[in-house]
Amino acid sequence: MMTKDKVKALIEAGLKCDYIEVKGDDGVHFEAIIVSPEFEGLSMLKQHKLVYATLGDRLETEEIHALALKTYKPSEWSK
């Protein structure tokens, strides 16, 4: 079963994060707030794709059924 800590670790392993918070206690539904300098110059869609890439096929195999994302560039987060 997937845990919020495992989701967080997977994202952190593949993406430089200034801040990350992952919530979800049922093992398949998660929500995350991620602040990363790697989001600079990217549309929100591309930011989300970057996060999804860190999770590999876990979204396709339904190991993670849903992941709600809020992504921010560091300049946006500081406001």
N, C-alpha and C positions, 0 to 999 in steps of 0.2 A: 504494500500500500504506500502511496505517495504521501509525504508529509509536507507541511509548509516550510519546515527547515530544509528538507531535501530540495524543494523547488527553489528556495533562496540560494542554496549552495550551487545548484546547477547554473542559475543566472549569473551569480558572482564569478563562477569559474570561466564563463565565456564573455563577460562584459564588465568593463571597468565601471563600478558604481560608486558615486559619492554618497548615496543613501539608497537603501532598499528596505522595504517592509512587505512581508507576505503574510496574508491571513487566509484561513481556511482550515476547518477541523474535520471535514467529512471524508478526506482522502481523495476527492476527485474534483471539487470545486474550489478555486482559489482566486484571490484578488491581490494585486501587487501595485505598489507605488515604487517607481524607480527613477532616480536622478542619475544621469550619466553624461559626461562630456562627449561621449561617442554619439550622442543624439544631435549635436550641433550640425546645422545645415541639412538635417533630414526632416521630411514630412512626418506627421504622426503615424501614417501607415508604415513608412519605412522604419520608424523607431520600433513599432510593434513587431514587425518582421524580424528585426535584429534580436529582440527578446525571444521570440518564438524559436529562432535558430539555436539559441542556447539550450533549448529543451529537446532538440532532436525530434525523434518520432514519437515522443511521449504524448503529444496532442493528437496525433493520427491514430495511435493504438488505444486511445481512450484511457490510458493510465492517468492522464489529466483530462477530465471531461470538459472543464471550462476554466478559462483564465481571464479575468477582467483586469485590464491594465490602465494605469495612469502613469504616463511617462513625461518627464520634465528634463529640460536642459538645465544646467546649474544656474544660468542667469534667470530663468523662469522661476525656479525653486526659491531663490533668495528673495523674491518679491513676496 
